[in-house]
Amino acid sequence: WSLSRFVDDPPEVPMIIKNMLPYGVVSALYSAGGVGKSTFMLYMSVCIAMAKKYPVDFLKQSVSGGAVVVLTAEDPDLIINRRYIGIIKELADQLDISQQEARKTVEENLYIMSSIDKPFNLFKLQNDDTVKPTLHFKNLISRLKTLRDLKLIVIDTKTRFSPVEGKGNIATSNEVQYYEQLRKETGATVLLLHHTSKVSRDGSQSGAQAYRDVTAFYDSVRAAWYLRTLTEREKKKYKLTEEQGGYLLLENSKNNYIRQHQDLLLYRYGFQYAVIDAEITADDEKMKHKKKIIELMQTSDRKDGYKQKEILELTATIGSRTKVMPLIAELIEDQLIYTEIDGPALRYKLTDDGVLFDITL
């Protein structure tokens, strides 16, 4: 319990994917069936394995390469084979290397075990609703500990390897605790793939509302992403027509150890995913002005903040007081700006989140 273990200059949180996926946590990726989370996960896994030798990015973020182990009970080998070769071909073209060289690099670092024809559980449910690990779980840990530079362990999907779903918060908390043990003993991040509830299929729910099962699962993981289709309102917002398929939204619904990234509009082409810098429509004029206010305050870097008259002068290009001050009020609600009392007046300053807010996102 001694605090002497806390150093004066603590290191940055280690990352597998910069600004997205921390190293050494239990995390979750969830979506409705058929949206494509297994393909998305495989693309990410191949990128991590490939980054061991080549400068691969994932959704415009740099990747720390290493070994990846995928346990899947969702798809047969034929389907995984088609996806894997499709990803290899496209990454090889992107990196201007041969497919043989790409395969060689990935196959040294990526391991996939499919149990679709030979199902087994990693846990068993006790009569008192607690969970105990099976021999499969113990053997899995022993095997994984022999791998060098293991970065990521994927369970696709968690319900296929555990009888816990629907058994309540106690059982689910126990289950995640064992995945924490897996994380601790291997040092790797554990990514649990999961399904959303049926009512969230239209994308109308997000975060803890969307995933399936009890709240203990969402509360216990340290990071979570929701991959979903777009609502009709979002299609209009991004000016997407009906015939433009392949668009998805990736929500970072939770990230305990780093700042959550904003929602990413993705386009799937072949077996790759690209981040789309969507054009701001008239409906998003307010958001554009709010970003501009933050940008102006970041650029001027006034440590002592601004009186109302000064901030109106700074944002004069956006509009008059009646237009700017309601935007300032919303930015205060967004916790990007805060106020301090300065005599009879107020001073407006950027919060820590406001200082770090990335305008390009």
C-alpha positions, 0 to 999 in steps of 0.5 A: 500500500506504499505510495513510493511506487508512484513516480514523479514523471509517470509514463504515457498510457501505452497504446496499441492503436494511438488515440484509440486502443490502450494496451493491457485492458479488457475492452469490448466491440459490439454491434447488431448482427450482420453489421460487420464487427467480425470483419472489422476486428479481423482487419484491425488484427491483420493491421496490428500483425502487419505493423510489426514490420511495416508502417501500417495505420488503422483508421488514420492512427499509428499502430504498435505491431505485435502478436494477435490471437483470435478465438472465434466461434462465429464463422467457419474457416471458409468465410474467415479465409475469404476475409483474410485473403481479401484484407491481405491483398488490399494491404499488400497493394497499399504498402506496395509489397507482394501478397506473399511477403504480406502473408509471411509477416502476418502469419508470424504474428496472427493466430486464429482458432475457430471452434465453430465445429467443436464448441467449448466454454471458457467458464462454467456457471455454479449453482450460486450464480458465480463463475468458475474457469474451465480447463480450456481457460487454464490451458488457454492462459498457459499457451498464450503466455508462451507467445512473444510480444502479445498485444491483443486477444480477441474473443468472438463472441463472448457469449459463444465461449461462456454460459453467462449471458442473462444470468445477472450482474454477479455472474457477469462481473465474475466473468469479466474478472477472469478476463482481467486475469487473462489480461494480467497474466499475458499483458495483452489487451482483451477485446470481447465482441458482443451483440446489441439489443434488438431495439438498437438495430436502427442506430437510435441508441448508443453507449450502455443503452445499445449493448445486450445483457446486464449493466455489469458488463459495460461497467466492468470493461475499460473501453468500448466501441459501438459499430453501427449503421447510420440513422436516416437523420445521419444520412441526411447530415452527411449528404449520403444517398440511398444507393451509397452503401458501406457507410458505418459509424464507430462510436467510442462509447467508453474509454477510461484511461484516455480521452474518448475519440469522437464518432468516426464515419467509416466507409467499407470498400472491399475488406478495408475501412476508411475514415470519411471527412464528411462535409458539414451541412447546414444542420451542422452550422452551429457545430462548425461555429462552436469548433471555431470558438475553441480554435480561436481560444486555443490559438490566442492561448490567453491563460487569464481568460476573456471578459465577455467583451474580449471574447466577443471581439475575439469571435467577431467573425462568427457573429454578434453577441446574440449569436455567440453567447448561446454557443458559449453557453453550450460549450460550457455545458460541453465542459470545454469552457468554464467561467471564473468570477472576476470582480463584478464580471466573469472570465471565460477560460478553456477547460483541460478538455478544451485545451486538448480538444482536437479541431481536426476530429 
